[in-house]
Amino acid sequence: QGWLCPQVDAQLLVVQKLEEKERGLQSSLAAVEKELALRTQALELNKRKAVEAAQLAEDLRAQGEHVQARLRELQACAAENRAAKDKESLSLKRAQ
């Protein structure tokens, strides 16, 4: 039975090494899970920022359309005023 002790010792050593390896893997797993949580949080933040940027772009596009419409109105008004002024100027020259 003297041969049992070295065999038991060897098996205990294997079990010890496996337990150490398991602790290392558990630690690695915890680190990976923490990294995943951080990346998920960053992804959600970036999604919110993308939605906000898209909304801002839409608001700016709508404002741009409004400004262009107002500009066309003012240009038409200015053209009418020029035409009226030219007509008055012509009438004044004729009167003179």
C-alpha positions in Angstrom: 0.0 0.0 0.0 3.0 2.3 0.0 2.3 3.1 -3.7 -1.1 4.7 -2.8 0.4 7.8 -1.1 2.3 9.0 -4.1 -0.7 8.3 -6.3 -3.0 10.2 -3.9 -0.6 13.0 -3.7 -0.4 13.2 -7.5 -4.2 13.2 -7.7 -4.4 15.9 -5.0 -1.9 18.0 -7.0 -4.0 17.6 -10.1 -7.1 18.6 -8.2 -5.3 21.7 -6.8 -4.1 22.7 -10.2 -7.6 22.3 -11.7 -9.1 24.4 -8.8 -6.5 27.1 -9.4 -7.3 27.0 -13.2 -11.0 27.3 -12.4 -10.4 30.3 -10.2 -8.4 31.9 -13.0 -11.1 31.2 -15.5 -13.8 32.6 -13.1 -11.7 35.7 -12.7 -11.4 36.1 -16.5 -15.1 35.5 -16.9 -15.9 38.2 -14.4 -13.6 40.6 -16.3 -15.2 39.8 -19.6 -18.7 40.2 -18.2 -17.7 43.6 -16.8 -16.2 44.6 -20.1 -19.4 43.5 -21.9 -21.5 45.5 -19.5 -19.4 48.6 -20.2 -19.5 48.1 -23.9 -23.3 47.6 -23.8 -23.7 50.8 -21.8 -21.5 52.7 -24.4 -23.6 51.2 -27.2 -26.9 52.3 -25.7 -25.4 55.8 -25.2 -24.3 56.0 -28.8 -27.7 54.8 -30.0 -29.3 57.6 -28.0 -26.9 60.1 -29.4 -27.6 58.8 -33.0 -31.3 59.3 -32.4 -30.8 62.8 -31.1 -28.5 63.7 -34.0 -31.1 62.3 -36.5 -33.8 64.4 -34.8 -31.6 67.5 -34.9 -30.8 66.9 -38.6 -34.6 66.7 -39.3 -35.3 69.9 -37.3 -32.5 71.7 -39.2 -33.9 70.4 -42.6 -37.4 71.7 -41.7 -36.0 75.0 -40.6 -34.0 75.3 -43.8 -37.1 74.6 -45.9 -39.0 77.3 -43.9 -36.2 79.8 -44.5 -36.1 79.0 -48.2 -39.9 79.5 -48.5 -39.6 82.8 -46.7 -36.7 83.9 -48.9 -38.8 83.1 -52.0 -41.7 85.2 -50.6 -39.4 88.1 -49.9 -37.8 87.9 -53.4 -41.3 88.0 -54.9 -42.2 91.0 -52.8 -39.0 92.8 -53.7 -39.6 92.1 -57.4 -43.2 93.5 -57.1 -41.8 96.6 -55.3 -39.2 97.1 -58.1 -41.9 96.8 -60.8 -44.1 99.3 -59.0 -41.2 101.7 -58.5 -40.2 101.4 -62.2 -43.8 102.0 -63.2 -44.0 105.1 -60.9 -40.6 106.3 -62.2 -41.9 106.0 -65.8 -45.1 107.8 -65.0 -43.1 110.6 -63.4 -40.8 111.0 -66.4 -43.9 111.2 -68.7 -45.4 113.8 -66.5 -42.3 115.9 -66.6 
